[in-house]
Amino acid sequence: MPRIRKPHPGEQVNKESSIREIIFGAEDGFVSTLGLVLGMASATNDSRVVIIAGAVYVIAEAFSMSAGTYLSSKAEKEYYQSKVNKENWEIDHIPDAERKEIRDIYYDKGFRGGLLSSIVSKITSNRKTWLKVMMDEELHVFPSKIDPIKDSIAMFFASIAAGLVPLLPFILLPPSQSVAVSIVVTLLALFLAGAFKGRFVDMDWKRSGAEMLIVGAIAAAIGYGVGLISGGLVH
């Protein structure tokens, strides 16, 4: 029987990062697009207007979410690198102070005397180990395996796919049926996305699904209410 290769920790982080972006993009796409199309439908009662407005919104929102994901992921990596650069500079220019910080860290852990001196000497004899201890133990800042480009692409397609769910009934069905079908399929999709999310946040899948469904229902109700008010003002 062939052995199943256990993922490397970095691979697992990358995988979970992309899944996080997919879930977040889907949730935003479902909720925001459903609120928009219901608001437009209640305000105009014209499927063509709903389709055009919805399509423009889905595309614009997907690009916006993707760009935001790229910038935030990139900022996270840049933040870590800035801390690495700072610690490297301090090791080069004020090594005695940095050695004292290592000594203080392990003193607080309970080490004393010759054992403490041996630990400090061992750590500071290897620059890579020294830097890692300073990053982990002093700053509590850890390297990120996030890929900004990969995560932004995952966010883009998740947002597009989810945004199409509440919009498709207006494309495929007559106006008299599209609103009700859009609500039902989107709320179902929200529940399924929430249940799926439960796997990755250590939460009961039923509770996670219900939570996302409730948030979507509230957003839909608000969108519908705003649409009714807007329609009343227009007419």
FIKOLZA-1660 file (N, C-alpha, C; in steps of 0.1 Angstrom, whole numbers, plus 5000, padded with zeros to 4 digits):
% residues 235
   i   px   py   pz ch aa at
   1 5008 4988 5000  A  M  N
   1 5000 5000 5000  A  M CA
   1 5009 5013 5000  A  M  C
   2 5006 5022 4991  A  P  N
   2 5015 5034 4990  A  P CA
   2 5012 5043 5003  A  P  C
   3 5023 5049 5007  A  R  N
   3 5022 5057 5019  A  R CA
   3 5016 5071 5015  A  R  C
   4 5008 5076 5024  A  I  N
   4 5003 5089 5022  A  I CA
   4 5012 5100 5028  A  I  C
   5 5017 5108 5020  A  R  N
   5 5027 5118 5025  A  R CA
   5 5020 5128 5033  A  R  C
   6 5026 5130 5045  A  K  N
   6 5021 5140 5054  A  K CA
   6 5025 5154 5050  A  K  C
   7 5016 5164 5049  A  P  N
   7 5020 5177 5044  A  P CA
   7 5030 5183 5053  A  P  C
   8 5039 5191 5047  A  H  N
   8 5049 5199 5054  A  H CA
   8 5041 5210 5061  A  H  C
   9 5045 5214 5073  A  P  N
   9 5038 5225 5080  A  P CA
   9 5036 5237 5072  A  P  C
  10 5045 5241 5063  A  G  N
  10 5043 5253 5055  A  G CA
  10 5033 5251 5045  A  G  C
  11 5032 5238 5039  A  E  N
  11 5021 5235 5030  A  E CA
  11 5008 5236 5036  A  E  C
  12 5007 5231 5049  A  Q  N
  12 4994 5232 5056  A  Q CA
  12 4989 5246 5058  A  Q  C
  13 4999 5255 5062  A  V  N
  13 4996 5269 5064  A  V CA
  13 4991 5275 5051  A  V  C
  14 4997 5273 5040  A  N  N
  14 4993 5278 5027  A  N CA
  14 4979 5274 5024  A  N  C
  15 4977 5261 5026  A  K  N
  15 4964 5255 5023  A  K CA
  15 4953 5261 5031  A  K  C
  16 4955 5262 5044  A  E  N
  16 4945 5268 5053  A  E CA
  16 4943 5283 5050  A  E  C
  17 4954 5290 5046  A  S  N
  17 4952 5304 5043  A  S CA
  17 4943 5306 5031  A  S  C
  18 4945 5298 5020  A  S  N
  18 4937 5299 5008  A  S CA
  18 4922 5295 5011  A  S  C
  19 4920 5285 5020  A  I  N
  19 4906 5281 5023  A  I CA
  19 4900 5293 5031  A  I  C
  20 4908 5299 5040  A  R  N
  20 4902 5311 5047  A  R CA
  20 4898 5322 5038  A  R  C
  21 4906 5325 5028  A  E  N
  21 4902 5335 5018  A  E CA
  21 4890 5331 5010  A  E  C
  22 4889 5318 5006  A  I  N
  22 4877 5313 4999  A  I CA
  22 4864 5314 5007  A  I  C
  23 4865 5311 5020  A  I  N
  23 4853 5312 5028  A  I CA
  23 4849 5326 5030  A  I  C
  24 4859 5335 5033  A  F  N
  24 4856 5349 5035  A  F CA
  24 4850 5355 5023  A  F  C
  25 4856 5352 5011  A  G  N
  25 4852 5358 4998  A  G CA
  25 4838 5353 4995  A  G  C
  26 4835 5340 4998  A  A  N
  26 4822 5335 4995  A  A CA
  26 4811 5341 5004  A  A  C
  27 4815 5342 5017  A  E  N
  27 4805 5348 5026  A  E CA
  27 4802 5363 5022  A  E  C
  28 4812 5370 5019  A  D  N
  28 4809 5384 5015  A  D CA
  28 4801 5385 5002  A  D  C
  29 4805 5376 4992  A  G  N
  29 4797 5376 4980  A  G CA
  29 4783 5372 4981  A  G  C
  30 4780 5362 4989  A  F  N
  30 4766 5358 4992  A  F CA
  30 4758 5370 4998  A  F  C
  31 4763 5375 5009  A  V  N
  31 4756 5384 5018  A  V CA
  31 4754 5397 5011  A  V  C
  32 4765 5403 5006  A  S  N
  32 4764 5417 5000  A  S CA
  32 4756 5417 4987  A  S  C
  33 4758 5406 4979  A  T  N
  33 4751 5406 4966  A  T CA
  33 4736 5403 4968  A  T  C
  34 4733 5394 4978  A  L  N
  34 4719 5392 4980  A  L CA
  34 4712 5405 4985  A  L  C
  35 4718 5412 4994  A  G  N
  35 4712 5425 4999  A  G CA
  35 4710 5434 4987  A  G  C
  36 4720 5435 4978  A  L  N
  36 4719 5444 4967  A  L CA
  36 4708 5441 4958  A  L  C
  37 4707 5428 4953  A  V  N
  37 4698 5424 4943  A  V CA
  37 4683 5425 4949  A  V  C
  38 4682 5422 4962  A  L  N
  38 4668 5423 4967  A  L CA
  38 4664 5438 4969  A  L  C
  39 4674 5446 4972  A  G  N
  39 4671 5460 4973  A  G CA
  39 4667 5466 4959  A  G  C
  40 4675 5462 4949  A  M  N
  40 4672 5467 4936  A  M CA
  40 4659 5461 4930  A  M  C
  41 4656 5449 4933  A  A  N
  41 4644 5443 4929  A  A CA
  41 4632 5449 4935  A  A  C
  42 4633 5452 4948  A  S  N
  42 4621 5459 4954  A  S CA
  42 4620 5473 4950  A  S  C
  43 4631 5480 4946  A  A  N
  43 4630 5494 4942  A  A CA
  43 4626 5495 4927  A  A  C
  44 4629 5486 4919  A  T  N
  44 4627 5488 4904  A  T CA
  44 4617 5478 4898  A  T  C
  45 4616 5466 4904  A  N  N
  45 4608 5455 4898  A  N CA
  45 4611 5452 4884  A  N  C
  46 4624 5454 4880  A  D  N
  46 4629 5452 4867  A  D CA
  46 4641 5443 4867  A  D  C
  47 4639 5431 4862  A  S  N
  47 4650 5421 4862  A  S CA
  47 4663 5426 4855  A  S  C
  48 4661 5433 4844  A  R  N
  48 4673 5438 4837  A  R CA
  48 4681 5447 4845  A  R  C
  49 4674 5456 4852  A  V  N
  49 4682 5466 4861  A  V CA
  49 4689 5458 4872  A  V  C
  50 4682 5448 4877  A  V  N
  50 4688 5440 4888  A  V CA
  50 4701 5433 4883  A  V  C
  51 4699 5427 4871  A  I  N
  51 4710 5419 4865  A  I CA
  51 4722 5428 4862  A  I  C
  52 4720 5439 4856  A  I  N
  52 4731 5449 4853  A  I CA
  52 4738 5454 4865  A  I  C
  53 4730 5459 4875  A  A  N
  53 4735 5464 4887  A  A CA
  53 4742 5453 4895  A  A  C
  54 4736 5441 4895  A  G  N
  54 4743 5430 4903  A  G CA
  54 4756 5426 4897  A  G  C
  55 4756 5425 4883  A  A  N
  55 4768 5421 4876  A  A CA
  55 4780 5431 4879  A  A  C
  56 4776 5443 4877  A  V  N
  56 4786 5454 4880  A  V CA
  56 4792 5453 4894  A  V  C
  57 4782 5451 4903  A  Y  N
  57 4786 5450 4918  A  Y CA
  57 4795 5438 4920  A  Y  C
  58 4791 5427 4915  A  V  N
  58 4799 5414 4918  A  V CA
  58 4813 5416 4913  A  V  C
  59 4815 5421 4901  A  I  N
  59 4828 5422 4895  A  I CA
  59 4836 5432 4903  A  I  C
  60 4830 5444 4906  A  A  N
  60 4837 5454 4913  A  A CA
  60 4841 5450 4927  A  A  C
  61 4832 5443 4934  A  E  N
  61 4834 5438 4947  A  E CA
  61 4845 5427 4947  A  E  C
  62 4845 5418 4937  A  A  N
  62 4856 5408 4936  A  A CA
  62 4870 5414 4934  A  A  C
  63 4871 5424 4926  A  F  N
  63 4884 5431 4924  A  F CA
  63 4888 5438 4937  A  F  C
  64 4878 5444 4944  A  S  N
  64 4881 5452 4956  A  S CA
  64 4886 5442 4967  A  S  C
  65 4879 5431 4969  A  M  N
  65 4882 5421 4979  A  M CA
  65 4896 5415 4976  A  M  C
  66 4898 5412 4963  A  S  N
  66 4911 5406 4959  A  S CA
  66 4922 5415 4962  A  S  C
  67 4921 5428 4958  A  A  N
  67 4931 5438 4961  A  A CA
  67 4934 5440 4976  A  A  C
  68 4923 5440 4983  A  G  N
  68 4925 5441 4998  A  G CA
  68 4932 5429 5004  A  G  C
  69 4929 5417 4999  A  T  N
  69 4936 5405 5004  A  T CA
  69 4950 5406 5000  A  T  C
  70 4954 5410 4988  A  Y  N
  70 4968 5411 4984  A  Y CA
  70 4975 5420 4992  A  Y  C
  71 4970 5432 4995  A  L  N
  71 4977 5442 5002  A  L CA
  71 4978 5439 5017  A  L  C
  72 4968 5433 5023  A  S  N
  72 4969 5429 5037  A  S CA
  72 4979 5417 5039  A  S  C
  73 4979 5407 5030  A  S  N
  73 4988 5396 5031  A  S CA
  73 5003 5401 5028  A  S  C
  74 5004 5410 5019  A  K  N
  74 5018 5416 5016  A  K CA
  74 5023 5424 5028  A  K  C
  75 5014 5431 5034  A  A  N
  75 5017 5439 5046  A  A CA
  75 5022 5430 5058  A  A  C
  76 5015 5419 5059  A  E  N
  76 5019 5410 5070  A  E CA
  76 5033 5404 5068  A  E  C
  77 5036 5401 5055  A  K  N
  77 5050 5396 5052  A  K CA
  77 5060 5407 5054  A  K  C
  78 5056 5419 5050  A  E  N
  78 5066 5430 5051  A  E CA
  78 5068 5434 5066  A  E  C
  79 5058 5433 5074  A  Y  N
  79 5059 5436 5088  A  Y CA
  79 5069 5426 5094  A  Y  C
  80 5068 5413 5091  A  Y  N
  80 5077 5403 5097  A  Y CA
  80 5091 5406 5092  A  Y  C
  81 5093 5409 5079  A  Q  N
  81 5106 5412 5074  A  Q CA
  81 5113 5424 5080  A  Q  C
  82 5104 5434 5083  A  S  N
  82 5110 5446 5090  A  S CA
  82 5115 5443 5104  A  S  C
  83 5108 5434 5111  A  K  N
  83 5113 5430 5124  A  K CA
  83 5126 5422 5123  A  K  C
  84 5127 5413 5112  A  V  N
  84 5139 5406 5110  A  V CA
  84 5151 5415 5107  A  V  C
  85 5148 5425 5099  A  N  N
  85 5159 5435 5096  A  N CA
  85 5164 5442 5108  A  N  C
  86 5154 5446 5117  A  K  N
  86 5158 5453 5129  A  K CA
  86 5166 5445 5138  A  K  C
  87 5162 5432 5140  A  E  N
  87 5170 5423 5149  A  E CA
  87 5183 5420 5143  A  E  C
  88 5184 5419 5130  A  N  N
  88 5197 5417 5124  A  N CA
  88 5207 5428 5126  A  N  C
  89 5201 5440 5125  A  W  N
  89 5209 5453 5128  A  W CA
  89 5214 5453 5142  A  W  C
  90 5205 5449 5151  A  E  N
  90 5209 5450 5166  A  E CA
  90 5219 5439 5169  A  E  C
  91 5218 5427 5163  A  I  N
  91 5228 5417 5165  A  I CA
  91 5242 5421 5160  A  I  C
  92 5242 5429 5149  A  D  N
  92 5254 5434 5143  A  D CA
  92 5260 5445 5151  A  D  C
  93 5252 5455 5156  A  H  N
  93 5257 5467 5162  A  H CA
  93 5256 5468 5177  A  H  C
  94 5247 5460 5183  A  I  N
  94 5247 5460 5198  A  I CA
  94 5246 5446 5203  A  I  C
  95 5256 5437 5199  A  P  N
  95 5255 5423 5203  A  P CA
  95 5254 5420 5218  A  P  C
  96 5261 5429 5226  A  D  N
  96 5261 5426 5240  A  D CA
  96 5246 5428 5246  A  D  C
  97 5239 5438 5241  A  A  N
  97 5226 5440 5246  A  A CA
  97 5217 5429 5241  A  A  C
  98 5219 5424 5229  A  E  N
  98 5211 5413 5224  A  E CA
  98 5214 5400 5232  A  E  C
  99 5227 5398 5236  A  R  N
  99 5230 5386 5244  A  R CA
  99 5223 5387 5258  A  R  C
 100 5223 5399 5263  A  K  N
 100 5216 5401 5276  A  K CA
 100 5201 5398 5275  A  K  C
 101 5195 5402 5264  A  E  N
 101 5181 5398 5262  A  E CA
 101 5179 5383 5261  A  E  C
 102 5188 5376 5255  A  I  N
 102 5187 5361 5255  A  I CA
 102 5188 5356 5269  A  I  C
 103 5198 5362 5276  A  R  N
 103 5200 5357 5290  A  R CA
 103 5187 5360 5299  A  R  C
 104 5181 5372 5297  A  D  N
 104 5169 5375 5304  A  D CA
 104 5158 5366 5301  A  D  C
 105 5157 5362 5288  A  I  N
 105 5146 5353 5284  A  I CA
 105 5147 5340 5291  A  I  C
 106 5159 5334 5291  A  Y  N
 106 5160 5321 5297  A  Y CA
 106 5161 5322 5312  A  Y  C
 107 5165 5333 5317  A  Y  N
 107 5165 5335 5332  A  Y CA
 107 5150 5334 5337  A  Y  C
 108 5141 5341 5329  A  D  N
 108 5127 5341 5333  A  D CA
 108 5121 5327 5331  A  D  C
 109 5128 5318 5323  A  K  N
 109 5123 5305 5322  A  K CA
 109 5128 5296 5333  A  K  C
 110 5136 5301 5342  A  G  N
 110 5141 5294 5354  A  G CA
 110 5155 5288 5353  A  G  C
 111 5163 5292 5343  A  F  N
 111 5176 5287 5342  A  F CA
 111 5186 5296 5349  A  F  C
 112 5196 5290 5355  A  R  N
 112 5205 5298 5364  A  R CA
 112 5220 5293 5362  A  R  C
 113 5229 5301 5366  A  G  N
 113 5243 5297 5367  A  G CA
 113 5249 5293 5354  A  G  C
 114 5257 5282 5355  A  G  N
 114 5265 5277 5343  A  G CA
 114 5256 5272 5332  A  G  C
 115 5244 5266 5336  A  L  N
 115 5235 5261 5325  A  L CA
 115 5230 5273 5317  A  L  C
 116 5226 5284 5324  A  L  N
 116 5221 5296 5317  A  L CA
 116 5232 5301 5308  A  L  C
 117 5244 5302 5313  A  S  N
 117 5255 5308 5305  A  S CA
 117 5258 5299 5292  A  S  C
 118 5257 5286 5295  A  S  N
 118 5259 5276 5284  A  S CA
 118 5248 5278 5273  A  S  C
 119 5236 5280 5277  A  I  N
 119 5224 5281 5268  A  I CA
 119 5226 5294 5260  A  I  C
 120 5230 5305 5267  A  V  N
 120 5232 5318 5260  A  V CA
 120 5243 5317 5250  A  V  C
 121 5254 5310 5254  A  S  N
 121 5266 5309 5245  A  S CA
 121 5262 5300 5233  A  S  C
 122 5255 5289 5235  A  K  N
 122 5251 5281 5224  A  K CA
 122 5242 5288 5214  A  K  C
 123 5232 5295 5219  A  I  N
 123 5223 5302 5210  A  I CA
 123 5230 5313 5202  A  I  C
 124 5238 5321 5209  A  T  N
 124 5244 5332 5202  A  T CA
 124 5256 5328 5194  A  T  C
 125 5260 5316 5194  A  S  N
 125 5271 5311 5185  A  S CA
 125 5266 5308 5171  A  S  C
 126 5253 5308 5169  A  N  N
 126 5248 5305 5156  A  N CA
 126 5238 5316 5153  A  N  C
 127 5241 5324 5143  A  R  N
 127 5233 5336 5140  A  R CA
 127 5219 5333 5137  A  R  C
 128 5217 5322 5129  A  K  N
 128 5203 5319 5125  A  K CA
 128 5195 5315 5137  A  K  C
 129 5201 5307 5146  A  T  N
 129 5194 5303 5159  A  T CA
 129 5191 5316 5167  A  T  C
 130 5201 5324 5168  A  W  N
 130 5200 5336 5176  A  W CA
 130 5189 5345 5172  A  W  C
 131 5188 5347 5159  A  L  N
 131 5177 5355 5153  A  L CA
 131 5164 5349 5155  A  L  C
 132 5163 5336 5153  A  K  N
 132 5150 5329 5155  A  K CA
 132 5145 5330 5169  A  K  C
 133 5154 5328 5179  A  V  N
 133 5150 5329 5193  A  V CA
 133 5145 5344 5196  A  V  C
 134 5152 5354 5191  A  M  N
 134 5148 5367 5193  A  M CA
 134 5134 5370 5187  A  M  C
 135 5132 5365 5175  A  M  N
 135 5119 5367 5168  A  M CA
 135 5108 5359 5176  A  M  C
 136 5110 5347 5180  A  D  N
 136 5100 5338 5186  A  D CA
 136 5098 5342 5201  A  D  C
 137 5109 5343 5208  A  E  N
 137 5108 5345 5223  A  E CA
 137 5106 5359 5228  A  E  C
 138 5113 5368 5221  A  E  N
 138 5112 5382 5225  A  E CA
 138 5101 5389 5219  A  E  C
 139 5100 5389 5205  A  L  N
 139 5090 5396 5198  A  L CA
 139 5077 5389 5196  A  L  C
 140 5077 5375 5197  A  H  N
 140 5065 5367 5194  A  H CA
 140 5059 5370 5180  A  H  C
 141 5068 5371 5171  A  V  N
 141 5065 5373 5157  A  V CA
 141 5070 5362 5149  A  V  C
 142 5061 5355 5141  A  F  N
 142 5065 5343 5134  A  F CA
 142 5064 5344 5119  A  F  C
 143 5072 5337 5112  A  P  N
 143 5072 5338 5097  A  P CA
 143 5059 5334 5091  A  P  C
 144 5055 5342 5081  A  S  N
 144 5042 5339 5075  A  S CA
 144 5045 5331 5062  A  S  C
 145 5037 5321 5060  A  K  N
 145 5038 5313 5047  A  K CA
 145 5027 5317 5037  A  K  C
 146 5020 5328 5041  A  I  N
 146 5010 5333 5032  A  I CA
 146 5015 5337 5019  A  I  C
 147 5008 5334 5008  A  D  N
 147 5012 5338 4994  A  D CA
 147 5002 5349 4990  A  D  C
 148 5006 5362 4990  A  P  N
 148 4996 5372 4986  A  P CA
 148 4989 5371 4973  A  P  C
 149 4997 5366 4963  A  I  N
 149 4991 5365 4950  A  I CA
 149 4981 5353 4950  A  I  C
 150 4985 5342 4955  A  K  N
 150 4976 5330 4956  A  K CA
 150 4963 5333 4963  A  K  C
 151 4965 5340 4975  A  D  N
 151 4953 5343 4983  A  D CA
 151 4944 5353 4976  A  D  C
 152 4950 5363 4969  A  S  N
 152 4941 5373 4962  A  S CA
 152 4933 5366 4951  A  S  C
 153 4940 5357 4944  A  I  N
 153 4933 5350 4933  A  I CA
 153 4921 5341 4939  A  I  C
 154 4924 5334 4950  A  A  N
 154 4914 5326 4956  A  A CA
 154 4902 5335 4961  A  A  C
 155 4905 5347 4966  A  M  N
 155 4895 5356 4971  A  M CA
 155 4886 5361 4959  A  M  C
 156 4893 5364 4948  A  F  N
 156 4886 5369 4936  A  F CA
 156 4876 5359 4931  A  F  C
 157 4880 5347 4928  A  F  N
 157 4871 5337 4923  A  F CA
 157 4860 5332 4932  A  F  C
 158 4864 5332 4945  A  A  N
 158 4853 5329 4955  A  A CA
 158 4843 5339 4956  A  A  C
 159 4847 5352 4955  A  S  N
 159 4837 5363 4955  A  S CA
 159 4829 5363 4943  A  S  C
 160 4835 5361 4931  A  I  N
 160 4827 5360 4919  A  I CA
 160 4817 5349 4919  A  I  C
 161 4821 5337 4923  A  A  N
 161 4812 5325 4923  A  A CA
 161 4801 5327 4933  A  A  C
 162 4804 5332 4945  A  A  N
 162 4793 5334 4954  A  A CA
 162 4784 5345 4950  A  A  C
 163 4789 5356 4944  A  G  N
 163 4781 5367 4940  A  G CA
 163 4771 5363 4929  A  G  C
 164 4774 5353 4921  A  L  N
 164 4765 5348 4910  A  L CA
 164 4753 5341 4916  A  L  C
 165 4755 5335 4928  A  V  N
 165 4744 5326 4933  A  V CA
 165 4731 5334 4935  A  V  C
 166 4731 5346 4942  A  P  N
 166 4718 5353 4943  A  P CA
 166 4714 5360 4930  A  P  C
 167 4723 5362 4921  A  L  N
 167 4720 5369 4908  A  L CA
 167 4714 5360 4897  A  L  C
 168 4718 5347 4897  A  L  N
 168 4714 5338 4887  A  L CA
 168 4699 5336 4885  A  L  C
 169 4691 5336 4896  A  P  N
 169 4677 5334 4895  A  P CA
 169 4670 5346 4887  A  P  C
 170 4676 5358 4887  A  F  N
 170 4671 5369 4880  A  F CA
 170 4674 5367 4865  A  F  C
 171 4685 5360 4862  A  I  N
 171 4688 5357 4848  A  I CA
 171 4680 5346 4842  A  I  C
 172 4677 5336 4850  A  L  N
 172 4671 5324 4845  A  L CA
 172 4656 5323 4847  A  L  C
 173 4651 5331 4856  A  L  N
 173 4636 5329 4859  A  L CA
 173 4629 5342 4857  A  L  C
 174 4616 5341 4856  A  P  N
 174 4607 5353 4854  A  P CA
 174 4608 5361 4867  A  P  C
 175 4605 5374 4867  A  P  N
 175 4606 5383 4879  A  P CA
 175 4597 5378 4890  A  P  C
 176 4586 5372 4887  A  S  N
 176 4577 5368 4897  A  S CA
 176 4582 5357 4906  A  S  C
 177 4592 5349 4901  A  Q  N
 177 4598 5338 4909  A  Q CA
 177 4612 5341 4914  A  Q  C
 178 4619 5351 4907  A  S  N
 178 4633 5352 4910  A  S CA
 178 4637 5357 4924  A  S  C
 179 4629 5365 4930  A  V  N
 179 4632 5370 4943  A  V CA
 179 4632 5359 4953  A  V  C
 180 4621 5351 4953  A  A  N
 180 4620 5340 4963  A  A CA
 180 4631 5330 4961  A  A  C
 181 4633 5326 4949  A  V  N
 181 4644 5316 4946  A  V CA
 181 4657 5321 4950  A  V  C
 182 4660 5334 4947  A  S  N
 182 4673 5340 4951  A  S CA
 182 4675 5339 4966  A  S  C
 183 4665 5342 4973  A  I  N
 183 4666 5342 4988  A  I CA
 183 4669 5327 4993  A  I  C
 184 4661 5318 4988  A  V  N
 184 4662 5304 4992  A  V CA
 184 4676 5298 4989  A  V  C
 185 4680 5300 4976  A  V  N
 185 4693 5293 4972  A  V CA
 185 4705 5300 4979  A  V  C
 186 4704 5313 4981  A  T  N
 186 4715 5320 4988  A  T CA
 186 4716 5317 5002  A  T  C
 187 4704 5316 5009  A  L  N
 187 4705 5312 5023  A  L CA
 187 4710 5298 5025  A  L  C
 188 4706 5289 5016  A  L  N
 188 4711 5275 5016  A  L CA
 188 4726 5275 5014  A  L  C
 189 4730 5283 5004  A  A  N
 189 4745 5283 5002  A  A CA
 189 4752 5289 5014  A  A  C
 190 4746 5299 5020  A  L  N
 190 4753 5305 5032  A  L CA
 190 4754 5294 5043  A  L  C
 191 4743 5287 5045  A  F  N
 191 4744 5276 5055  A  F CA
 191 4755 5266 5052  A  F  C
 192 4756 5262 5040  A  L  N
 192 4766 5252 5036  A  L CA
 192 4780 5258 5038  A  L  C
 193 4782 5271 5034  A  A  N
 193 4795 5277 5035  A  A CA
 193 4798 5278 5050  A  A  C
 194 4788 5282 5058  A  G  N
 194 4791 5283 5073  A  G CA
 194 4794 5269 5079  A  G  C
 195 4787 5259 5074  A  A  N
 195 4790 5245 5079  A  A CA
 195 4804 5241 5075  A  A  C
 196 4808 5245 5063  A  F  N
 196 4822 5242 5059  A  F CA
 196 4832 5249 5067  A  F  C
 197 4829 5262 5070  A  K  N
 197 4838 5270 5078  A  K CA
 197 4840 5264 5092  A  K  C
 198 4830 5258 5097  A  G  N
 198 4831 5252 5110  A  G CA
 198 4842 5243 5112  A  G  C
 199 4846 5236 5101  A  R  N
 199 4858 5227 5102  A  R CA
 199 4871 5234 5106  A  R  C
 200 4872 5246 5101  A  F  N
 200 4885 5253 5103  A  F CA
 200 4885 5263 5114  A  F  C
 201 4874 5264 5122  A  V  N
 201 4874 5273 5133  A  V CA
 201 4871 5266 5146  A  V  C
 202 4871 5252 5145  A  D  N
 202 4869 5244 5157  A  D CA
 202 4855 5247 5162  A  D  C
 203 4845 5247 5154  A  M  N
 203 4831 5251 5158  A  M CA
 203 4821 5240 5152  A  M  C
 204 4811 5237 5160  A  D  N
 204 4801 5228 5155  A  D CA
 204 4795 5233 5141  A  D  C
 205 4795 5223 5132  A  W  N
 205 4791 5227 5118  A  W CA
 205 4777 5233 5117  A  W  C
 206 4768 5227 5125  A  K  N
 206 4754 5232 5125  A  K CA
 206 4753 5246 5130  A  K  C
 207 4760 5249 5141  A  R  N
 207 4760 5262 5147  A  R CA
 207 4767 5272 5138  A  R  C
 208 4778 5268 5132  A  S  N
 208 4785 5277 5122  A  S CA
 208 4776 5280 5110  A  S  C
 209 4770 5270 5105  A  G  N
 209 4761 5272 5093  A  G CA
 209 4749 5281 5097  A  G  C
 210 4743 5279 5108  A  A  N
 210 4732 5287 5113  A  A CA
 210 4736 5301 5115  A  A  C
 211 4748 5303 5120  A  E  N
 211 4753 5317 5123  A  E CA
 211 4754 5325 5110  A  E  C
 212 4760 5318 5099  A  M  N
 212 4762 5325 5087  A  M CA
 212 4748 5327 5080  A  M  C
 213 4739 5318 5081  A  L  N
 213 4726 5319 5075  A  L CA
 213 4719 5331 5082  A  L  C
 214 4720 5332 5095  A  I  N
 214 4713 5343 5102  A  I CA
 214 4718 5357 5097  A  I  C
 215 4731 5358 5096  A  V  N
 215 4738 5370 5092  A  V CA
 215 4733 5374 5077  A  V  C
 216 4732 5364 5069  A  G  N
 216 4728 5366 5055  A  G CA
 216 4713 5370 5055  A  G  C
 217 4705 5364 5063  A  A  N
 217 4691 5368 5064  A  A CA
 217 4689 5382 5068  A  A  C
 218 4697 5386 5078  A  I  N
 218 4696 5400 5083  A  I CA
 218 4700 5410 5072  A  I  C
 219 4711 5406 5065  A  A  N
 219 4715 5415 5054  A  A CA
 219 4705 5416 5043  A  A  C
 220 4699 5405 5040  A  A  N
 220 4688 5404 5029  A  A CA
 220 4676 5413 5034  A  A  C
 221 4672 5412 5046  A  A  N
 221 4661 5420 5051  A  A CA
 221 4664 5435 5051  A  A  C
 222 4677 5438 5054  A  I  N
 222 4680 5453 5054  A  I CA
 222 4681 5458 5039  A  I  C
 223 4686 5449 5031  A  G  N
 223 4687 5453 5016  A  G CA
 223 4673 5455 5011  A  G  C
 224 4664 5446 5014  A  Y  N
 224 4650 5446 5009  A  Y CA
 224 4643 5459 5015  A  Y  C
 225 4646 5462 5028  A  G  N
 225 4640 5474 5034  A  G CA
 225 4645 5487 5028  A  G  C
 226 4658 5487 5025  A  V  N
 226 4663 5499 5019  A  V CA
 226 4658 5501 5005  A  V  C
 227 4656 5489 4998  A  G  N
 227 4650 5490 4984  A  G CA
 227 4636 5495 4984  A  G  C
 228 4628 5490 4994  A  L  N
 228 4614 5495 4995  A  L CA
 228 4614 5510 4998  A  L  C
 229 4622 5515 5007  A  I  N
 229 4623 5529 5010  A  I CA
 229 4627 5537 4998  A  I  C
 230 4637 5532 4991  A  S  N
 230 4642 5539 4979  A  S CA
 230 4631 5540 4968  A  S  C
 231 4624 5528 4967  A  G  N
 231 4614 5528 4957  A  G CA
 231 4603 5538 4960  A  G  C
 232 4599 5539 4973  A  G  N
 232 4589 5548 4978  A  G CA
 232 4593 5562 4975  A  G  C
 233 4606 5566 4977  A  L  N
 233 4611 5579 4975  A  L CA
 233 4610 5583 4960  A  L  C
 234 4614 5573 4952  A  V  N
 234 4614 5575 4937  A  V CA
 234 4600 5577 4932  A  V  C
 235 4591 5569 4937  A  H  N
 235 4577 5570 4932  A  H CA
 235 4569 5580 4939  A  H  C
% end
